[in-house]
Amino acid sequence: MLRYSGSRRREFSGRGVIGLPAATAAVAEAAGRMNRYPAMAAVELRVRLARHLGVTAEEVAVRPGSVGVLQQIITGLCDAGDEVVFAGRSFEAYPILVELAGARSVRIPLDDAEGHDLDAMAAAVTGRTKVILLCTPNNPTGVPISHDRLEAFLQAVRSDVLVVIDEAYVEYADAGAGPDAVTLYRRYPNVCILRIFSKAYGLAGLRVGYAITTAAIAEGLRRTALPFAVSALAQRAAIASLDAGEEMEARVSAVKQERARMAAELDAQGWRLQRGRAIFCGSAPISGCSRGWWTRLTPRASWSARTRATECRSPWPTPTPTTACSGSSQPTRPDTL
Ligand SMILES: Cc1ncc(COP(=O)(O)O)c(C=O)c1O
């Protein structure tokens, strides 16, 4: 089992193309109307998303990033001392949002395969549990939750506990490995799916994400939202990105190729590599070094990941099973958040 290092954000500063070209053009066009407030209920985007997902627009709530939705959910459902169950390690924002709401984090360690320990998570549910957070594929291990395991979990959990399925990296999941979350949502109304435009679509800076959930919960999220929080530029870029399916497929495929290339390069350097899943690529600690690491390959990061693979080489020339390292001489660790 890996022990993980902390997390740091290091933003892309190279010259690569960031958003999909169609989104960049839509933003440039919308920039001429900056004096206007955005559509408050983001109806056009919700209708477009509904068509994309096979749900109704009433079941979609659009917010400034999925973190924005999640904060509303946790703050709205939890009183002080209520519990939110999630995996440790998973997305670093979870405990922060729980603490901000005055609720209590119940962190369940990952299993030996670095996936969610769903049995332990179900057993951790108490009368105070209001929300469970599941991340599939998981950040940072990339391990997906299979459809059948997730369905069994939903059967085991009380129906008044909201189960949030965070699919931030769903576009990068291997076909069939993860759940069909929308189907599960139809069977279990206590499910709320979170999706984002920040990674595969490359729109992190514009802040737009969304929830797919029952019309009642989505309505609650809209009613309690800060008005006009999703900018007009973000709404236009999101719609243009959804319309640019082919550009998007090419982007995802390029990132997957980069993941394979980086994995092969690290393999060749002697790292005991955890096979890249989703957009993560990681290594177990090499002999004598206590920490493993993970890196995330995104459109924004694929260029820098290429550099980092090279960076890793210099402090630890070709690690071998007998290579030792001290904590202080570790190379720059790739960021995971
Ligand atoms: C698992 C997970 N969920 C959500 C987010 C944030 O999404 P957004 O940019 O839409 O707030 C991230 C960002 O790293 C993430 O890793």
Ligand as a Chemical Component Dictionary entry (heavy atoms), coordinates in Angstrom:
data_LIG
# 
_chem_comp.id                   LIG 
_chem_comp.type                 NON-POLYMER 
_chem_comp.pdbx_formal_charge   0 
_chem_comp.three_letter_code    LIG 
# 
loop_
_chem_comp_atom.comp_id 
_chem_comp_atom.atom_id 
_chem_comp_atom.alt_atom_id 
_chem_comp_atom.type_symbol 
_chem_comp_atom.charge 
_chem_comp_atom.model_Cartn_x 
_chem_comp_atom.model_Cartn_y 
_chem_comp_atom.model_Cartn_z 
_chem_comp_atom.pdbx_ordinal 
LIG C1 C1 C 0 -12.004 14.651 -7.803  1  
LIG C2 C2 C 0 -12.158 16.102 -8.108  2  
LIG N1 N1 N 0 -13.371 16.661 -8.039  3  
LIG C3 C3 C 0 -13.538 17.964 -8.302  4  
LIG C4 C4 C 0 -12.483 18.762 -8.650  5  
LIG C5 C5 C 0 -12.685 20.234 -8.872  6  
LIG O1 O1 O 0 -13.537 20.466 -9.933  7  
LIG P1 P1 P 0 -13.966 21.967 -10.299 8  
LIG O2 O2 O 0 -12.816 22.615 -10.967 9  
LIG O3 O3 O 0 -15.145 21.784 -11.210 10 
LIG O4 O4 O 0 -14.356 22.646 -9.028  11 
LIG C6 C6 C 0 -11.208 18.236 -8.739  12 
LIG C7 C7 C 0 -10.065 19.096 -9.083  13 
LIG O5 O5 O 0 -8.924  18.754 -9.018  14 
LIG C8 C8 C 0 -11.039 16.863 -8.467  15 
LIG O6 O6 O 0 -9.827  16.298 -8.527  16 
# 
loop_
_chem_comp_bond.comp_id 
_chem_comp_bond.atom_id_1 
_chem_comp_bond.atom_id_2 
_chem_comp_bond.value_order 
_chem_comp_bond.pdbx_ordinal 
LIG C1 C2 SING 1  
LIG C2 N1 SING 2  
LIG C2 C8 DOUB 3  
LIG N1 C3 DOUB 4  
LIG C3 C4 SING 5  
LIG C4 C5 SING 6  
LIG C4 C6 DOUB 7  
LIG C5 O1 SING 8  
LIG O1 P1 SING 9  
LIG P1 O2 DOUB 10 
LIG P1 O3 SING 11 
LIG P1 O4 SING 12 
LIG C6 C7 SING 13 
LIG C6 C8 SING 14 
LIG C7 O5 DOUB 15 
LIG C8 O6 SING 16 
# 
